[in-house]
């Protein structure tokens, strides 16, 4: 059963990393779930402090991820339409990877700009708000990615330390 929990936990870690970039997948909570599954194995001693702290971080990241784009958009004079446009732009970058990795950066900006234009902003205001919305999106994405990578590092370090017990060699 330890091997199954470890494999499922690792899958959650990978989905969490992917979710740190895709807005529809909650990256940090899924990565934390991967850690939890690893620590639920009989081979690894419970570390409730680590799980509690990482859970608090995961929850904080989810809350902050909603606050940062709003703050960025408001700071630069944008609207909800700009934030929605940013998300749509990101989805477009995955569906139509025309610009490759650069598309992950350019499409959210274009989406925010179009969202602001649809919201009847003039070009200068729309460009400024699009930049704010985009900056908030990039900041939130970076934060989620860092947390997911740290959780993956904790998972791998713990797995490596107890791998013999997980596989029943000790």
Residue, then its C-alpha position, 0 to 999 in steps of 0.5 A: x500500500x505504501x508504494x501505491x500511496x507514494x505513486x499517487x502522491x507523486x502524481x499529485x505533485x506533478x499535477x500540482x506543478x502543472x496547476x501552478x501554471x494552468x489557472x483551472x488546476x489548484x496547484x499548491x493544494x494538489x502538491x500538498x495532497x501529494x505530500x500528505x499521501x507520502x506521509x500517510x505511508x507506514x514507512x515514513x514517520x508522521x511529521x505533523x508540523x511539516x504538514x501543518x506548515x505546508x498546508x498553511x502555505x498552500x492555503x495562503x498561496x490560494x488566497x494570495x493568488x486571488x488577491x495579487x491579480x486584483x491588486x495589480x489590475x486595480x493599481x493600474x486602473x483595470x477592471x474585472x474584464x481585464x482579469x478575465x481576459x488574462x485568464x482567457x489569454x492563458x488558455x489560448x496560449x495552451x490551446x494554440x501554442x503559436x508562439x511556444x513558451x513565449x505565448x504563455x507570456x504574450x497571450x495573457x497580456x493580449x487577453x487583458x488588453x482585449x478585455x479592457x477594450x471590451x469594457x470600453x476603456x480607451x487604448x491608453x487605459x486598456x494598455x495600462x490596465x492590461x499591464x497591471x493585470x498581466x503583472x499580477x497574473x505573472x506574480x501569482x503564477x511565479x509564486x504558485x510555481x515556486x511553492x509547487x517546486x518546493x513541495x516537490x523537493x520536500x517530497x523527493x527528499x523524504x522519498x529518497x530518505x525512506x525509499x528502502x522502507x517504502x519498497x519493503x527492503x528494510 
